[in-house]
């Protein structure tokens, strides 16, 4: 990183679920906890990996919004959506923002909200062509009307130069903090003149803040081992699993 880059501030934005979202979360969590603890006792962690991953994925989706669960028709009760749209509406006057999520369903919900608010945005995910991606970047960087860039975390890490943005929102935490860092650093590069504010959105008292705590505990390992969800699950002990679903 160039020495003369502006400052970068990183913060966690803790979100409190409302009753409806919390109720759905607790129901799924209790269900998975009972199922998984029995399974791990019986078969061991190695053979329970797929079920553990599935459980973590479901709970993380509910933290974004129960509406993105495919198999059920849940309401869009989402504290993150409320917080994010409030943040963007308040800050977007003089600033541009990058918004990263790993769930396309969540990005779709954010698109809907921005459209309702009349906030102009660009978007790409892993299925966008190189041409679409370049057009989106060009417009975000140069068009003053375009205030927000929604990017799939899996598609948007490497090589992008998005210095028009000075706010970054990571809507859901990734297993490996280095991937989030890469996303944040899309803005923090040569050519950036403004200070950067980066927010990681975390639902309080859920699997998300527990993943964060486990990441800290395993950070010495994370650089080598934990690049994706499989690596994360492989690094878990029985106690970790009980903790994540507690």
Buried (B, 14 or more C-beta within 10 A) or exposed (E): EEEEBEEBEBEBBBBEBEEBBBEBBEEBBEEBBEBBBEBBEEEEBEEBBEBBBEBBBBBBBBBBBBBBBEEEEBEBBBBBBEBBBEBBEEBBEEBBBBBBBBBBBBBBBBBEBBEEEEBBBBBBBEEBEEEBBEBBBEBBBEEEEBBBBBBBBBBBBEEBEBBBBBBBBBBBBBBBBBBBBBBBBBBBBEEBEBEBBBBBBBBEEBBBBBBBEBBEEBEEEBEEEBBEBEBBBEBBEEEBBBBBBE
